[in-house]
Amino acid sequence: MASEAEIEETMLRLVAERGSDKTCCPSEVARALGGPHSDGWGPLMQPVRRVAVRLTKDGRVQIVRKGKPVDDPDDFRGIYRLSLPRS
């Protein structure tokens, strides 16, 4: 299983590669670490979400739902995407 540091590094790299006007799916982060099969990346989805919440609170990434930044990173449901923070 990938460490939080590996998840953070991968997440920051992927959102930086996309640039400020694009997003990436959290499953892309999990797949980059766990491989293409769901047995490898599936268990990483909750740790990816935890890292996304922490990095959002630190102002390093942004959690986006339905095209808008979430108001509360601790309390959001459903499908989300990740981006660089928008100024």
Residue frames relative to the residue before (quaternion, step in Angstrom):
aa qw qx qy qz dx dy dz
M 1.0000 0.0000 0.0000 0.0000 0.00 0.00 0.00
A 0.4929 -0.6729 0.4720 0.2854 3.57 -0.97 0.87
S 0.4554 -0.6687 0.5152 0.2826 3.56 -1.13 0.67
E 0.6530 -0.4970 0.3856 0.4217 3.57 -1.27 0.29
A 0.6199 0.5429 -0.3429 0.4510 3.59 1.06 -0.71
E 0.6575 0.4958 -0.3083 0.4761 3.61 0.99 -0.82
I 0.6347 0.5189 -0.3256 0.4711 3.58 1.02 -0.82
E 0.6530 0.5206 -0.3083 0.4555 3.58 0.91 -0.94
E 0.6670 0.5067 -0.3022 0.4551 3.58 0.85 -0.98
T 0.6723 0.4946 -0.2898 0.4685 3.59 0.92 -0.93
M 0.6548 0.5180 -0.3094 0.4552 3.59 0.92 -0.90
L 0.6779 0.4855 -0.2960 0.4660 3.58 0.84 -0.93
R 0.6371 0.5203 -0.3268 0.4654 3.59 1.03 -0.76
L 0.6885 0.4925 -0.2966 0.4421 3.60 0.83 -0.94
V 0.6839 0.4566 -0.3143 0.4742 3.63 0.87 -0.80
A 0.6237 0.5289 -0.3448 0.4608 3.60 1.08 -0.64
E 0.6372 0.5283 -0.3243 0.4578 3.58 1.03 -0.80
R 0.6545 0.5201 -0.3108 0.4522 3.59 1.06 -0.71
G 0.3880 -0.7204 0.4881 0.3038 3.56 1.05 -0.73
S 0.7247 -0.5137 0.2805 0.3636 3.53 -1.31 0.35
D 0.7489 0.4056 -0.2406 0.4656 3.61 1.08 -0.47
K 0.6777 0.4438 -0.2889 0.5101 3.60 1.27 0.18
T 0.2864 -0.7444 0.5770 0.1757 3.55 -1.31 0.38
C 0.2074 -0.7330 0.6180 0.1943 3.54 -1.33 0.12
C 0.5015 -0.6437 0.4964 0.2963 3.53 -1.25 0.56
P 0.5445 -0.6205 0.4399 0.3536 3.61 -0.98 0.74
S 0.6046 0.5590 -0.3705 0.4298 3.61 1.10 -0.55
E 0.5688 0.5753 -0.3899 0.4398 3.61 1.17 -0.44
V 0.6193 0.5230 -0.3315 0.4827 3.57 1.08 -0.77
A 0.6771 0.4960 -0.2895 0.4602 3.58 0.87 -0.99
R 0.6689 0.5000 -0.3026 0.4593 3.60 0.94 -0.86
A 0.6133 0.5536 -0.3498 0.4416 3.59 1.04 -0.73
L 0.7400 0.3950 -0.2140 0.5007 3.59 1.11 -0.68
G 0.7938 0.3559 -0.1594 0.4668 3.57 0.96 -0.84
G 0.5506 -0.6209 0.3950 0.3940 3.57 1.27 -0.11
P 0.7076 -0.5250 0.3019 0.3639 3.57 -1.30 0.27
H 0.6583 0.5156 -0.3225 0.4436 3.62 1.13 -0.50
S 0.5576 -0.6517 0.4035 0.3187 3.58 -0.93 0.93
D 0.5676 0.5808 -0.3951 0.4294 3.62 1.15 -0.42
G 0.6885 0.4656 -0.2733 0.4841 3.57 1.15 -0.60
W 0.7922 0.3338 -0.1822 0.4772 3.58 0.77 -0.98
G 0.5375 0.6649 -0.3950 0.3363 3.61 1.11 -0.57
P 0.6991 0.4679 -0.2867 0.4583 3.61 0.81 -0.94
L 0.6277 0.5502 -0.3412 0.4322 3.62 1.21 -0.30
M 0.4927 0.7022 -0.4274 0.2853 3.62 1.17 -0.33
Q 0.6707 0.4773 -0.3135 0.4734 3.64 0.92 -0.78
P 0.6549 0.4798 -0.3341 0.4788 3.65 0.89 -0.76
V 0.6079 0.5389 -0.3550 0.4627 3.63 1.05 -0.70
R 0.6520 0.5118 -0.3161 0.4616 3.60 0.93 -0.86
R 0.6429 0.5237 -0.3281 0.4526 3.61 0.94 -0.86
V 0.6635 0.4871 -0.3011 0.4815 3.59 0.94 -0.90
A 0.6295 0.5362 -0.3373 0.4499 3.61 0.98 -0.79
V 0.6461 0.5105 -0.3186 0.4694 3.60 0.96 -0.85
R 0.6686 0.4992 -0.3048 0.4593 3.60 0.88 -0.93
L 0.6926 0.4682 -0.2872 0.4676 3.60 0.88 -0.91
T 0.5965 0.5396 -0.3646 0.4692 3.61 1.14 -0.53
K 0.6530 0.5062 -0.3071 0.4722 3.58 0.96 -0.87
D 0.6812 0.4696 -0.2736 0.4905 3.59 1.14 -0.67
G 0.4807 -0.6930 0.4186 0.3368 3.60 1.29 -0.12
R 0.5181 0.6739 -0.3942 0.3492 3.60 1.22 0.36
V 0.7545 0.0813 -0.0935 0.6445 3.58 1.29 -0.40
Q 0.2870 -0.7311 0.5878 0.1939 3.52 -1.32 0.12
I 0.2887 -0.7224 0.6019 0.1805 3.56 -0.98 0.89
V 0.1139 -0.8124 0.5718 0.0006 3.55 -0.74 1.15
R 0.0252 -0.7676 0.6404 0.0029 3.57 -1.01 0.94
K 0.8471 -0.0130 -0.0308 0.5303 3.55 -0.86 1.01
G 0.7328 -0.4634 0.2214 0.4464 3.55 0.99 0.93
K 0.7162 0.3954 -0.2467 0.5194 3.61 1.27 -0.02
P 0.5495 -0.5972 0.4574 0.3636 3.59 -1.09 0.65
V 0.4746 -0.6542 0.4981 0.3143 3.60 -1.03 0.73
D 0.5091 -0.6562 0.4711 0.2970 3.56 -1.11 0.75
D 0.8051 0.1093 -0.0183 0.5826 3.56 0.94 -0.93
P 0.3332 -0.7774 0.4944 0.2003 3.61 -0.33 1.19
D 0.6399 0.5243 -0.3313 0.4538 3.62 1.19 -0.44
D 0.7977 0.2360 -0.0947 0.5467 3.59 1.19 -0.44
F 0.4229 0.6428 -0.5436 0.3354 3.55 0.06 1.33
R 0.2225 -0.7835 0.5707 0.1041 3.54 -1.13 0.69
G 0.7644 0.4373 -0.2760 0.3852 3.49 -1.34 0.28
I 0.7643 -0.3542 0.2924 0.4528 3.46 -1.41 -0.32
Y 0.0124 0.7956 -0.6047 0.0350 3.56 -0.93 0.90
R 0.2308 -0.7356 0.6186 0.1516 3.51 -1.34 0.32
L 0.3560 -0.7275 0.5522 0.1977 3.54 -1.31 0.30
S 0.0271 0.7882 -0.6142 0.0276 3.55 -1.09 0.75
L 0.6054 -0.4650 0.4639 0.4495 3.48 -1.38 -0.04
P 0.5776 -0.5706 0.4321 0.3926 3.61 -1.10 0.53
R 0.2906 -0.7366 0.5825 0.1834 3.57 -0.98 0.83
S 0.4047 -0.7397 0.4820 0.2383 3.56 -0.87 0.91
